[in-house]
Amino acid sequence: MNNNAMFEELTFIPHRGSTNCIQARKDFDNGCTISVVTGDGMYGDIDVNDFYNSTFEVAAFDNNNQFIRLTPSDDVIGHRTKNEVNEIMTALRDDPESLRVDATDS
């Protein structure tokens, strides 16, 4: 599968409980899940002129539905481009442990 096609598999819907936000979720065959959000109050901004230039907040979950820490200080990582979301999706599908960052890492 073309890695860029992975982002295309995300179906964005209105974010529950937030206005002017959208969310998407994808479950992988290995049991991992990605959550991608953007909009007001999120660590991402919607580009109304070209959605593919938006930035996104990403959370990843392992096959036990536990957060995979993506930064030393948080379970989520914000302001990711479409290409960066594709990279995270590929890693989550192929090698989820490669994404895990310890709280002590810098």
N, C-alpha and C positions, 0 to 999 in steps of 0.2 A: 504494500500500500504506500502510495506517495504520502510522505509526512505532512505536506501542506494540505492534503485532502482530509486529514484528521480534524482540523478546525472546522471544515465544511460539514462534518458530521454532527456538530453541536447545533442543537435546536434551542434558540433563545426564546424564553417566555417571560412575561412580567414577573418581577421578583415579588414573592409574597411578603406583605408587610411593609414594603417600601414603594414609594412613588418614583417615577422617572429612573427606574432600575430594571435591568433584565438579568436573567440567569439561565445557565445551561448546566447540564450534568451528563456525564457519560460513564457507564460501567464497562470495564474491560473484562475479557475472558479470564484473567488471572485473579479476579475478585477485587481489584483496585477500582477506585472511582475518582473522577476529577469533577470539581465544581468551579465554574467560571462565571463571574458576575461583573457588571459594569454599570455605572450611573451614579446619581446623586448619593452621597454618603458612603460610597464604596471607594476602594483604592484603584479606581479606574474611571476613565472619562469616555463618554460616547461622543464620537465625531459624527454629528448629524449630516454632514456632507458626504462622508465616505466611511461607512461602518468599519471597514477593514483597517482604517487608521485609528480606531479607538484603542484604548488601553484597558487592561482587564486585571481583576483580582482573582487569584487562583488558590484553591485549596485542594490537597490530594489526600486520599484515604487509602490505607492498606486493606488487605483482604479480611481484616478483623474490624473494619470500619473505624480504625483509629487514625487520627491525623498523622500524616508524614510531615514532620517539621521541615519547612522549606527555607527558613532563614534562622539565624541564631536567636533572634528575639521574638519570633512569631510563627504560628502554624500556617499562615497565609503569606503570599508574596503579591505585591501590588504593582500596578502600572506596567504590566507585561504587554508586549506587542503581540499581534496575531502569530508571528513567527516564533516568538518565545513560548507562547501557549502551545504551539505545535511541538516544540522541543520537549516541553514538560510532558505532554501527552505521549510522545514517543518513549521517553524514559519510563513513564508510569506503566506503559504497556510492556516494554521489553526488560527493564531492570529497575523496578521501583526503589530498591535500596540505594541506587545511585543518587536519588533525590534527597535522601534523608540527611539533615544537617543537625548536629548536636547543639544544644544550647551553649556549650562552651567553645564551639568553633567561632572563628572570627573572619 
